């Protein structure tokens, strides 16, 4: 079975034809490690994880490379604003190196909590400065750069197809990027490959280069590091939709000018997670992280499940009401699977023809531009099926969970301490909510105590009350 994905470059759904038969070279843009990843950032990494696991499910071997941006990323993608790493260091009174390692570790912990599998290669920008310098030298030798005010710029006029990925005019790209005037640029959309004369007089992260002591621009790192580990031709490159107009557009320009040929065959972009009041942003200082969700009583996999119920190319509106619904749905799903585990008999055998029908259906949905919502419907059909025995159901549930990664068959470890069925817990919570509304604090406290004695822990917030087993 072949997988079809929506290619942002062609703006249509295409069948993936690997450069090398049976193998996929996948590059995904990693985090800038100056702060915690918020749940909007992590939506992109969940979609990329599903992509990789879907391709592996249908038999492809995936080599996945992801960068860690620990230098060179300014607040604006267009070479303006403050240095994100320096901002983080100033905020926390630490060195930029300490900031980078701390937030890299925190990001990887979040990924682990969300069952996002580690890439084959994780490469830090600061450990590949030599590769970036060599890449810039190649562009310089081919006549695509110029030096102004000590900085090395890429000239977009030398690349006629510059605006193809974004499908915008040059004027629209300039307006959309909110490009500030740089008097040293020949074209406002030109971008810096190497800074030797930046506005940061006390820049800590600097390296020697043929153009003087300085540091790389953000865009150059992905091109240099992807080619180091994947070669000059890549099957799929992923990132958030916000990378299209500047970052990925610049990556394509410099990469194809350096190599003289097409660089990436398929571009995939995840849409935004938005709050009721707009896109989540770190600049506001008020954003949701996985650790905050855990503090509020949610399992990180509740959030993964929330994402899987929607298409990655569709903007997803986040609310705690929706997350509570996902939490309840996942608990009900696991409760049904728990019953299958309990009722499974040793003598039950697995009929290959019966399970193949469901596997084919599941594979067809995940191969249709990662339609995880429909794939979950197949899972539900398996659980309810009268034609499958419990051994066959368990086989399929474990098989589907290779992609879904919801720990569907570890229910007993999760809730074995809960001494009450889930429907009754929900009824008690409703009664407690009514008691609180009526200011019957004695009854509300009594219900909390009843649940706690049965190893059920409650979490109250302005979004509502949630619960989880007290382990």
Phi, psi and omega in degrees: 000137179261155180256139177249136179226160176275119180268114182298334183287315180272346182059042174205163179281132183227150173283133181281119175249106185298147176298317177245124187308129176081358183231147178234131174258112187243128176238132178232138179290124182269187185279154165268116195268070178240355180197174176295147171287134175269168188294338174291316174303315187290340175301320179297318182289330175294314180298319180292326177294318178296320178301310181299313182291329177293318179294322177293325181298322182271006170106007178273148176262123187250127169256114188248122179244134178226137179269159169243115179275104179241018174196150166087356183265111176276167184302319176264144177294345187260038174067024179234170180088189182273163176284120184299320181294318179294323177299315179297318180295319179294319181298323188250005178055046177231171175282160179297328179292319177296317178300313183300311183292320181298310185284337171295313179299318181295321177298314181294327175295317178301317179298319179296318179297331181267008182058034174272120183289140179298142174298161176299319180228128171247119186240128179274138179302318184295343180263006183227030180298320179301320178295322179291319179299316179296324179294315180296320178300321178296317177296321180296315180298330182269002173084024182259005184235166169211159181248131177215134181054030178084352181261151178263121181250150169266133180265110184289341179295341179277357182232092187301336185266020187308320188267008188295317182297314182285340182057041180232158174286165178300322180295319179293320178298318181295317180292317181294329180276355182049051185290122176280151182291123173245108186297346182267351178276137175288326177229136182304337182268355173301153183226155184278130174266325180212127177265124168242343181227071180268176179282355182266091185294334182250031179304122184279314182279099180220152181222156175286144178209169177298342183257002181117173180289132181181209182211158185282156168288163185293317190296327186295331187296319183294319180295312184295315185283324178297319181289330178298320186258340184240351182089182186279352178233126184239142179288302188227136176235129184239163174177186177282157183298336179290347178280347187298304191290337182237293189300306183287328175298317179290323177301314181298314183302308184290325183289316182285333175287327180287324185263333183081013178208174178300138186260309184238136180276325184224131177249129179235137183226132177273139179284170181288150161266127183239149174270175178301332183255016175123186183294140177289137184217141178287333184297335179286339181083355181235095181218158184268134176242169177299320180296326177291323176295320179297318178300329181274002174098011180261147171276140177307329180287343170298321180288321176300315180299320177304317180289321183294341180278359180232162176279140184296336181270002180255133177300133185245123181270124181264135169212156179291333176298316179293321179293322177298318177299318179294320178300314180295318181296319180292322178296318178295319179299314181290329177295320178294320179293326177299320178294324177296317179299316181297322187266001179292133182253146183300324185282353181291135179248165183254122177268115187300320182296322181293316183284333182298324180301316181286323177297319179297318179295315179299313181297323180297321181287315180290336178277353177263072180054042174059055179278077183290333178298314178289328177296323176294328176295321177296319176302316179297321179296322178297314182298322183272350189300138175268344183272347181258139172276175185293328177295318178293321178298316181296320179301314182291320179298315178295323180295313180294330183288350173297332178261313184293321177054052180251010183054047188294334184254016178250032185299317185298325178292328185282314190234022182293342181274354183277118185260055182183148178281157190294323180298322180291324176300314181298321179295319178295322178295319177298318179296319179295320178299318178296318179298321179291321178297325180273005180060032176269074188294330180297314180291322179298316179293325180296317180294319177301318180294319179301315182291321181295323178296337180256022175065034175245120183257132180258148178228116180261135173213175181294342179276347181137188181250131175238167180218159172206158178297140177271108186275000000 
